[in-house]
Amino acid sequence: MRALDEHVLKVTKEIVAKFIEVGRVSPASFDETFKNVYRSVKEAILDHNVEEEE
């Protein structure tokens, strides 16, 4: 697994764990929420890297 993917996974875990703590995520919606958060975090990081290169 690439370092970027590991960082994205770690951040996603922390965000989803916080959502669970505050009752925003239920077991029924966990899968969809995790995928959406993962995708959003990865896109944000990749967009930021592209902006830095320009």
N, C-alpha and C positions, 0 to 999 in steps of 0.2 A: 504494500500500500504506500502510495506517495505521501510525502510529508504534508502536502496541502490537504489531501483527503483526510489525514489523521487530525489535523487542526480543525477542519470543517466538522468532522464527526464529534470532536470534543466540545466545540462551541454549541453544536446542535443538541447534544446530550444535556448540556447545562441549561439551555433555553427551555427545552421540553420538560426537564425536571422541575424548573420553576413554574411552568404552566400547570403541571400536575399538582404542585404544592398549593397553588392558589385556586385549584378546582376548575381551571380553564380546559383541561384535557381529561376526557374519560377513557376507560379502556377501549370502548367502542370506536373512539375517534383517534386513538394513539397512532395507528399506522399511517393514516392520511396526514395527520398533523406533523409527524416526524419527517415524512417525505417532503412536505411543503417547506418546513423550516430548513431542512438540509439544502434543498434547492435554492432557497432564498439566500442563505448564508454563502453558499458557493458562488452564486451569481454576484453577490455584493463584493466578494473578495476578488473575483476575476475582473469585474468592472473597475474596481479600484486599481488593480495592477495595470490595466490597459490605459487608464487615465494618467498614471505615473510615467508610463513610457512615452506618452505624447508630449 
